Amino acid sequence: MANLDLILVLLATGVALQVLAGRLGIPRPALLVIGGTALALVTGLPRPGLDPAVIFLVFVPPLLYYASTMAPLRELAVTGDDSSLRGALGCKRRFVR
């Protein structure tokens, strides 16, 4: 249960840093790196333990899905990567019906 509390605190900190970066006009990734470094330097914080299988089950599928929906099919055709284009179109034909 302590890991869940820590993960929620880290998530809330990340959201707060995102909002703060938007208000200050600082690039969000830069402020997140600075905030992460500051959290890493704080002594006494417990180290969160997360099973790698959870990463693959929770975080990777949404990222892959988002990347597949944003894949530029016209650019794939222009670059000549026929196998990627055929695979993408085959998946669309299969799941759109």
C-alpha positions, 0 to 999 in steps of 0.5 A: 500500500505504501508503493501505491501512495508513493506512486500517487504522490509522484503522479500528482507531482508530475501533474503539478509540474505540467500545470506550473510549466504551462503557466510559467511558459517553461518547456514542460519536459525541461521542468519535469526533468528538473523536478525529477532530479529534485525528487531524486536528490531528496533523502529519505524517500522510499524507492518505488518497486514496480514489476516490469510486467506491469509496465508492459501491461499498463503503459506500453499498449496505450503508447503503441495504440496512440502511435499507430493511430498517428502514423502518417500513411502518406509519408510511409507511401512516399518513403517507399516502405511498402511492408509497413504500408501493407501492414497498416492497410491490412490491419485497417481493412481487417478491423474496420469492417 
